[in-house]
Amino acid sequence: MSLSAYNRVSINLTALRHNFQLVKKMAGPDTAVLTMVKSDAYGHGLVPVAESLNAAGAGYFGVASPEEGVSLRRAGIKGNILVLLGSVEAEPLIDYNLTPVVFERENIRALSAAAVRRAAQIGVHLKMDVGMGRLGIMPMELQAYVREIESLPGVYLDGIMAHFPLADTDNQGITRAQDKIFRQQLNELSVGRRVMCHIANSAALIRFADTHHDMVRLGIALYGCSPVAGPLEPVGLKAVMSFQSRVIQLKDVPAGYGISYGHLFKTRVPSRLAVLPVGYADGYLRSLSGRASVLIRGRRAPVRGRVCMNACVADVTEIPGVETGDEVVIMGQQRCGAAEDEITADEVASWMGTINYEVLCLFGSNNKRRYI
């Protein structure tokens, strides 16, 4: 039996649509919601997620590359698809009606030339850097860039965007100051058409209602994870992804028995161990060694010793009745009789020393997905 028969990531599309509707209501009727499905929908599956959201009324989708956008169009996805990293190739953008984010003059001119050759019109979103320190033109360059876009044939300004680096922290002053810069630049513009202006990510959507502008970008909250440290916000978000495996062997070992590579852990008492077919090849990183727990029969079983490429070991000494073949929850909820517990993406992230985004991408991209 292959390892994929033991391990699966479950994607709850009902929870996904619930989160979309919940946050859409928060954003209000006059604010569009850009659903972020880039990077294979944060490991949840690009096309199935976009199809589910499209059916629920989503009309804006954010992807990282033209290839992702083309995949959505070929799957029949309607609406606006924003390519966040832009593209050096104009043809797929034009052929599949994709909207690139732009931040370089040469690229904008190349888009214009390609559009003229094909007798087409292509809208662009101009990205401004108001303090992120990443992609984007500087605020003082905005007026000149807008004038150039307006003067070029075949292209038109469809949106202006920026990004908050600290909306998920307690430093509200910086976020408000950056939004002020964004607003000041927008107020000085004179454009002959409606331009979609957006800066708010999931954290700002929830915490800074006055930064919503024309559109908000719904990322991590769409998948049921809090974009800020602490309790889940907003209340009512539901986790979309869970990760399950199976016990493939049980063994009883004496006290003083070394577990896995390097014998980082030795049993202190006679112990019962459950071997699981999960390791760093499945996104269950080696950094989880000696730190993580899994759920078996609704109770926590600590992971002992090194996590290997395709296997790890859980201590089930204190959990009665465990049998080979029992379900193991790596991330998600489990109930067995009166016993019930949950391991969240945030908890796994804390064990890994990373963030919930990376956990979702790791688990979703390295395991067979099942859609509910």
Secondary structure by P-SEA (a helix, b strand, c coil): ccccccbbbbbcaaaaaaaaaaaaaaacccbbbbbbccccccccccaaaaaaaaaacccbbbbccaaaaaaaaaaccccccccccccccaaaaaaabbbbbbccaaaaaaaaaaaaaacbbbbbbbbbbcccccccccccaaaaaaaaaaacccccccccccccccccccaaaaaaaaaaaaaaaaaacccccbbbbbccccccccccccccccbbbbccccccccccccccccccccccbbbbbbbcbbbbbcccccccccccbbbcccbbbbbbcccccccccccccccbbbbcccbbbbbcccccccccccccccccccccccbbbcbbbbbcccbbbbbcaaaaaaaacccaaaaaaaaaacbbbbcc
